[in-house]
Amino acid sequence: MINIIKSLNYTTRRNTLSALAIFSMIVIPILASMLTITYGGGLSFKDLDGGVYMAAVSGNVIILFVIAVLIFSTMIVGSDAGDKTLNYELMNGHNRSRVFWARIICGYGWAILLVVLLFLLPFVYFSFINGWGLSVDKGEAIMRLVLLVFPLIRLCTLFMMITSVSGSAGKGAALSYLAIMLTIMVGNILDEGFRIDVTNIFAAADISWIMTSENSRNVVINGHKVVKIDYALSSGKTIQTIIISLIVSAVYLAIAYIVFKKKDRD
């Protein structure tokens, strides 16, 4: 299994799409931050601290990182289906379980670990340069960022399941994109048209809830007027998000594993 993971990592590192995705995840948040300064009503670079980035930028760029999760998860699980690499691995003595779990582990490494680290990168360097600031409580922000990992795992597992079932990275990516767009559309209809809370129904709605705060107030701290943004989490929804994400991910994995074990390969 280790050799399979090494091979997948080597292939992914050399893929042009991987380089483009990583470059985009590094550069686009910086560009979005600069646009926030330019059109932010008198903000300067020194105002762009960790808390301001959390409130004004991170929610706008999260879709980029969801797309990166889609790219890496579908690429790793299905990119070599067409060239029969899976067949070679099986013929060389690797059983189906090891071949499957090697791809899943590698997929989580690239689509969750790497993507989350790159998502957190702007928080680190803006906090290092300008501090965290007073607008957002750091503890509340950290809790939200930790919670974000769970719906991302749920989405990643969905994308890997779709790719495993379809047997192709291209089909997997297209169907995964359609799936996420469909859930966003249905979620908006249920939420805005019927006032149905879809937070734990769809992972995309979970992510939107985590990255959005609707409560803010003006306070005076050390003689300065500050817009204080409330990112406190409901314990009930937090627990539901974690439990539902893990259960749904386990179901997706079970489906993908069963299909992979039974599917005949040419």
C-alpha positions in Angstrom: 0.0 0.0 0.0 2.9 2.4 0.8 4.3 1.9 -2.7 0.9 2.7 -4.3 0.6 5.8 -2.2 4.1 6.9 -3.2 3.3 6.3 -6.8 0.0 8.3 -6.6 1.8 11.2 -4.8 4.5 11.2 -7.5 1.9 11.3 -10.3 -0.1 14.0 -8.6 2.9 16.2 -8.0 3.9 16.1 -11.6 0.3 16.9 -12.9 -0.1 20.4 -14.4 -3.6 20.7 -13.0 -2.2 20.1 -9.5 0.3 22.9 -9.9 -2.4 25.2 -11.2 -4.8 24.4 -8.3 -2.1 25.0 -5.7 -1.0 28.3 -7.4 -4.7 29.5 -7.5 -5.1 28.6 -3.8 -2.1 30.7 -2.9 -2.6 33.7 -5.2 -6.4 34.2 -5.4 -6.9 34.8 -1.7 -4.2 37.5 -1.8 -5.8 39.1 -4.8 -9.2 39.0 -3.1 -7.7 40.6 0.0 -6.2 43.4 -2.1 -9.6 44.0 -3.7 -11.1 44.2 -0.2 -8.7 46.9 0.7 -9.3 48.8 -2.6 -13.1 48.7 -2.4 -13.5 48.3 1.4 -14.5 51.8 2.3 -11.2 53.4 3.4 -9.4 50.2 4.5 -5.6 50.2 4.3 -3.2 47.2 4.4 -2.6 47.6 8.1 -6.3 47.1 8.7 -6.2 43.7 7.0 -5.6 41.6 10.1 -6.6 38.0 10.7 -10.0 38.9 12.0 -10.8 41.1 9.0 -9.7 38.4 6.6 -12.0 35.9 8.4 -15.0 38.3 8.1 -14.5 40.0 4.8 -12.5 37.6 2.5 -12.5 33.9 3.6 -16.2 33.4 2.9 -15.8 34.7 -0.6 -12.9 32.4 -1.5 -14.1 29.2 0.1 -15.7 28.0 -3.2 -12.2 28.0 -4.7 -11.0 25.5 -2.1 -14.1 23.4 -2.6 -13.2 23.2 -6.3 -9.7 22.2 -5.3 -11.1 19.4 -3.1 -13.0 18.2 -6.2 -10.0 18.4 -8.4 -7.6 16.4 -6.1 -10.2 13.8 -5.0 -11.4 12.9 -8.5 -7.9 13.1 -10.0 -6.3 10.7 -7.4 -9.1 8.2 -7.4 -9.8 8.1 -11.2 -7.0 9.6 -13.2 -5.3 6.3 -13.9 -8.4 4.3 -14.7 -8.0 4.8 -18.4 -4.4 3.6 -18.6 -5.1 0.4 -16.7 -2.8 1.2 -13.9 -5.3 -0.4 -11.5 -5.0 -3.6 -13.5 -1.2 -3.6 -13.2 -1.4 -3.0 -9.5 -3.8 -6.0 -9.0 -1.7 -8.2 -11.3 1.4 -7.4 -9.3 -0.2 -8.9 -6.2 -1.9 -6.0 -4.5 -5.4 -7.0 -3.4 -8.3 -4.8 -4.2 -8.7 -3.5 -0.6 -5.1 -2.1 -0.5 -5.5 -0.5 -4.0 -8.8 1.1 -2.9 -7.6 2.4 0.5 -4.3 3.7 -0.9 -6.3 6.0 -3.2 -8.6 7.0 -0.4 -5.7 7.9 2.0 -3.9 9.7 -0.7 -7.1 11.5 -1.7 -7.6 12.8 1.8 -4.0 13.8 2.1 -4.2 16.1 -1.0 -7.9 17.1 -1.0 -8.2 17.7 2.8 -4.8 18.1 4.5 -3.2 20.2 1.7 -6.3 22.2 0.8 -7.0 23.1 4.5 -3.4 24.1 5.1 -3.5 26.4 2.1 -6.8 27.8 3.2 -5.4 28.7 6.6 -2.2 30.3 5.1 -3.6 33.8 4.7 -4.8 33.8 8.3 -1.3 33.0 9.4 0.6 35.7 7.4 -2.0 38.5 7.9 -2.1 37.7 11.6 1.8 37.7 11.6 1.9 41.1 9.8 -1.0 43.0 11.4 -2.0 40.8 14.3 -5.5 39.3 14.8 -7.4 42.4 15.5 -10.5 43.1 17.6 -13.4 42.5 15.2 -13.5 38.8 15.5 -12.9 36.7 18.6 -9.9 34.4 17.8 -11.3 31.4 19.7 -14.6 31.6 17.9 -12.8 31.8 14.5 -10.6 28.8 15.3 -13.7 26.7 16.3 -15.3 27.6 13.0 -12.2 26.7 11.0 -11.8 23.4 12.8 -15.5 22.6 12.2 -15.1 23.4 8.5 -12.9 20.3 8.1 -15.9 18.0 8.6 -18.1 19.1 5.7 -15.0 19.2 3.5 -14.3 15.6 4.4 -18.0 14.8 3.5 -17.6 16.5 0.1 -14.3 14.9 -0.6 -15.7 11.5 0.2 -18.7 12.1 -2.0 -16.4 13.1 -4.9 -14.3 10.0 -4.5 -17.4 7.8 -4.3 -18.8 9.3 -7.5 -15.4 8.9 -9.3 -15.0 5.3 -8.1 -18.5 4.4 -9.3 -18.1 6.2 -12.6 -14.6 4.8 -13.2 -13.2 7.9 -14.7 -11.7 11.1 -13.3 -13.3 13.2 -16.0 -16.8 11.7 -15.4 -16.2 11.9 -11.7 -15.3 15.6 -11.8 -18.2 16.5 -14.1 -20.8 14.5 -12.0 -19.3 15.9 -8.8 -19.6 19.4 -10.0 -23.2 18.8 -11.1 -23.9 17.3 -7.7 -22.6 20.3 -5.7 -24.3 22.8 -8.0 -27.6 20.9 -7.6 -27.3 20.8 -3.8 -26.7 24.6 -3.8 -29.6 25.2 -6.0 -32.0 23.0 -4.1 -30.7 24.3 -0.8 -31.4 27.9 -1.9 -34.9 27.0 -3.0 -35.7 25.2 0.3 -34.2 28.0 2.4 -35.5 31.0 0.6 -38.8 29.6 -0.8 -39.9 27.4 2.0 -37.8 28.6 5.0 -36.5 25.1 5.5 -33.1 24.9 7.3 -30.8 22.9 5.1 -27.6 23.4 7.2 -27.1 19.7 8.0 -28.8 18.3 4.9 -26.2 19.4 2.4 -22.4 19.8 3.0 -22.4 23.0 0.9 -25.0 24.5 3.2 -22.9 23.5 6.2 -19.9 25.3 4.7 -21.9 28.4 4.0 -23.2 28.4 7.6 -19.8 28.0 9.1 -18.2 30.8 7.0 -21.0 33.3 7.5 -22.0 35.4 10.5 -25.2 37.5 10.5 -24.7 39.2 13.8 -22.5 42.2 14.4 -22.5 45.3 16.7 -20.6 48.4 17.2 -18.5 48.5 20.4 -15.9 50.8 21.9 -12.6 49.1 22.9 -9.8 51.2 24.3 -11.5 54.3 23.1 -11.8 53.0 19.5 -15.1 52.2 17.7 -14.9 48.6 16.5 -17.4 46.5 14.5 -17.6 43.3 16.6 -18.7 40.3 14.6 -20.2 37.3 16.4 -18.9 33.9 15.3 -20.0 32.0 18.3 -21.3 28.5 17.4 -24.5 26.8 18.5 -23.4 23.6 20.3 -26.3 21.7 18.9 -25.6 22.5 15.3 -21.9 21.9 15.8 -22.4 18.4 17.1 -24.9 17.7 14.4 -22.5 18.8 11.7 -19.7 16.6 13.0 -21.8 13.5 13.5 -23.8 13.8 10.3 -20.6 14.5 8.3 -18.8 11.4 9.7 -21.8 9.1 9.2 -22.5 10.3 5.7 -18.8 10.0 4.8 -18.8 6.5 6.1 -21.8 5.6 4.0 -20.1 7.1 0.9 -16.9 5.1 1.6 -18.9 1.9 2.1 -20.7 2.4 -1.3 -17.4 3.2 -3.1 -15.6 0.2 -1.5 -18.4 -2.2 -2.4 -18.5 -1.0 -6.0 -14.7 -1.1 -6.3 -14.5 -4.7 -4.9 -17.2 -6.0 -7.3 -16.5 -4.0 -10.4 -14.9 -6.0 -13.2 -11.9 -4.4 -14.9 -10.7 -5.0 -18.4 
